[in-house]
Amino acid sequence: LVRYVAGLAGWLTRPANLPDEVGTAILTTAASTTAGYATLAEYREAGLLDDRATLVAVTMNTFFGFVQHVFTYYVPVLIPILGVTTGGVYVGARAGIALLITVTGVLAGGLLLSESNVDRAAPADVDATGPEADDRTDRERVRDAAGKSWRTLRRIVPRLAVVYTLVIWLVSTYDVTALTSVAEPITSVLGLPGAAVPVIAVFTLDTTAGAATLAGTEAGVFTTRTAVASLLIGSVLSFAVSTFRRSIPFQYGIWGAAFGTKVIAVNTALKLVFISATVALLLAPVW
């Protein structure tokens, strides 16, 4: 099955000069972010991908990670709170941003990667000969799969435990939420209504509560464009909080501190660029 899925994913990975197997990990992210990232980490550790190729693959992951949240959060939770129009435009904007980041990854791979960044002879945990050449019994396959899963868990879980402990200590010791104080000058510069300040501040700390705060404002205070722009600004500021609470524990657990920091930096930089461009487009006076 993995071999066939890898073949289907070739349309995504080949323009980026990545092996088809990487496409399997990227598509897996749509179902499980942890599984997708863990598979890429295994490919990196096995030598199939070097650091540059892995960063390209992680960037290409973005849209497929977003797809997962469409069905688990955006459609069942956020759109009913915001309403079909505002919610639909916001989710559409986030989808477009995620897609542009993925396309950026494909283009970066095409420009920056070559055969020197990929060792196609390295073990990639994919049976290239197909299931028909596998003479193992079902029990043996289950046992082998469990063994591989255990090795991955044994590598990741201790990291997660240590990093989460440190993050909990940092968050409880220092007031990372004070970073939301920059919301007011930003809204003033952009000409957003005063009601955008509490929306952005709350959205920075909790997406659902921020959406509910916006939905509770009086009719006419926000247009669809200013409402979506406010939510996007809140999502930018939330990076500071979510980096401590979620990104560092997750990425450090998957990659380790050194490479995990690079992944966080690339992800954050690209999101900042494309979200800022989207906000500028929404608030452009030509509309």
N, C-alpha and C positions, 0 to 999 in steps of 0.2 A: 504493500500500500504506500509506504514512504517513497519508494522508487517512482511510482506512478504520479504521486502528488508533486514530487520534485520535478518531474518532467513538465507538469502543467505550470509550475512556477517559473519555468525557464524564461517565459516572456518578460518576467520582472527582473531576473538576476542577470541574464546574458547581456543586456545593454549596459549593465553596471560592472561587467567583467568579473562576476561572482559565479561560483559553482551552483548548479541546480539545487544541490542539497540545502544551500542557504535559503532558497526560496521556501522550502518546506518549513524551516524554523520561522520565517517571516509570516507565512500564512497561518501558522499555529498560533501566533500572537493574537489573532482575531478571536480565538477561543480561550486562550489562557496566556496572559502576559508573562507570567512566571515561567511557563513551559517554553515559550518562544525564546525568551532571554537565556534561560538555562541551556537550551540547545545551542544557541550561538556561543555561549561560554565554553561548552564542550568542544565545539569546532575550533575555537581559538586555542584552547589548551592542547588539543590534539595536533595543532600545527596546520590545520587546513586554511586558517585565516591569520594574517598578521594583524597588528593593532589598527593600521589604517583601514584594511578591508573590514575589520569588525566594526569600526566606527561608521563606515558607510552602510553596513548591514543594519546597524542599530537605527540609523537615520531613516532608512527605508521601512523600518518597523512601524513608524509613527502612525500612519493612516490605519493600519490593521489593528493597532492597539486602540485607536479611537472607535473603530467599528464595534468592538466588544461593548463599549460603554453606551452606544446608541440604543441597544436593546435592553441593557440592564439598568440604565439610569436616565438618559436624556428623554427617550420616548415615554416611559412609564412614570417618571417623576418630574423632570424639569419642564417639559412642554405643558403638562396640565397646570402647573403653577403659573407659568408666564403667559399662557394663552397660545393659541395656534400661531398667530402672526409673529409676535415677538419671540416666542420659543422656537418657532421654525426658522426664523432668520438667524437667531443666535446659533442654533445647532448647525445650520447650513454654513455659517461663517466658520465655526470650529472645524467642520468637515473639510471645507476648502483649505483652511490653514494646514490641517494635518496632511491633506493630499499634496499640497505644495511642498511641504517638508519632505515627504516621501519622494516626490519627483526630483527634488534637490539632491537627495541621496543617490538616485539613479544617475543623474547627470554627473555628480561628483565621482561616482564609480567609473563612469565612462571616461572621464578626464584624468583621474588621479590613480586609478588602479591598473595593474598589468599582471602578467603571470608571476612576477617576482613577489607579489603580495599574496599569492594563493599557492598552496602546495596541494595540487590535486591528487598526489599520490599518498597524502596523509590519510590515516584512518578517520573516516567521517561518520562512523556508526550507522552507515547506510549500506545495506546489502545490494551491491550493484548487479548481482546475478539473478535477483528476483526470488520470490518464494518457492518457485518450482525446483530450485536447486538446494533448498533447505531441507535436510533430512532429519531435523530434530523433531521430537515428539512435542505435543502441545505442552506437556508438563515441563519439558526442558526449555521451551521458549519462554514460558512464564517465569521459570527460575532464573533464566539469563536476564530477562527484562527487570525482574525484581533486584537482581544483583547490580545492574547498571543504575537503577533508581536509587538504591541504597548508597552507592558511591557518590552520586550527585548530592543527595541529602546530607551525607556525612561531611561533604565539603562546604555546603552552603549554610546549613543550620547553625553551626558554631559561630560563623561570621555574623549571621543575623542576630544571634543572642547577644553577642558583645556589642555590636553597633547599636541595636535598639536600646540596650541599657545605657550607653553613653548619650544617646539622643534624648531619652527620657530625662536624664539628669540635666542636660543642657536646657531643655524646654522648661523644666520645673525651676531651674536656677535663674535663667535669664528671660526677660520679657520680649520674646521675638515678635509678639503682636504689636509692639510699639512701632514697628515698621509701617503700620497702616496710617500713621500720622501724616504721611506724604500725600494722602488722597486729596486733601483740600486744595493745596496749591496746584495739583495736576488738573482738577476739575475747573479751577479758575482760569488757567491758561487755555484750556480747550473749550471754554464757554459752555460747559455742561451746567444744568440746573443745580441749585444748592442741594436738592434732595438726592443728588448722585453721591454725595459724600458718605452718608450712612449706608447706602446700598453697596458702595465699593468697599467700605470698611468691613461690613458684615460678610460680604461675598468673599473677601480675602480670607476670612477665618473659616467660613462654612458656605459651600456653594448653594445648598438648598435653602438655608436661612437667608442668604443674600437675595436669592430669587424671590423668596416670599416677601422680603422687605420691599423690593421693587414692585411686586404685584399689589402691595398694600398702599402704594402712593395714590394720590387723587388722580382721576382721569385728566389728561391734558398736560400734566407736569412733564412727562416724557413722550417724545415721539418714538417710533420704533427704532430709528437710527440712534438717537441718544441713549435709549434704554440698552440696546445691544452694545454700544460703545462703552457704556458704564460697566456692564458685565465683563467685557473683554479687559478693561483696565483693572477690574477687580481680579481677574484671572492672572494678569501679569504680576500684580502685587502679591498674589497668593503663592507665587513661586518661592518667595523668601520663606514663607511659613512651611509650605509643603516640602521644600527641600530638606528642612530639618526633620520633619515628622515622617515623611514617606520616602523621598528620593534617596537620601543618604543611606538609610537602613537597607532599602531594596537593592540599590545599585552596588553598594559596598558588599552586600551579602552575595551577590551574583559574581562580581568581578574582582573584589578586593579593593582596597582604598585607592591605590594609584590609578588603575585604569577606570575604576568607578567614578573618580573625580573627572576624568576626561569625558566620560559618557554624559555625566550631569552637565558639564560645561557646554558640550555640543548641543544637547537637547534644549537647554535653557536659552542659549544664544539664538538658535534657529526660531524657537517659539517667540522670543522677544522681537525679533526682526519682522516676522510675518504677522504677529498680532498687532504690532505698532503700525505696520502698513495698512492693515485692515481697518484699524481705528481711524487713521488718516483718511482713508477712502470713505468711510461712513460719515465723517464730519466735514468732508470737502464741501465748500460753499456752492459748488456747481450743481448740486442736486436741487 
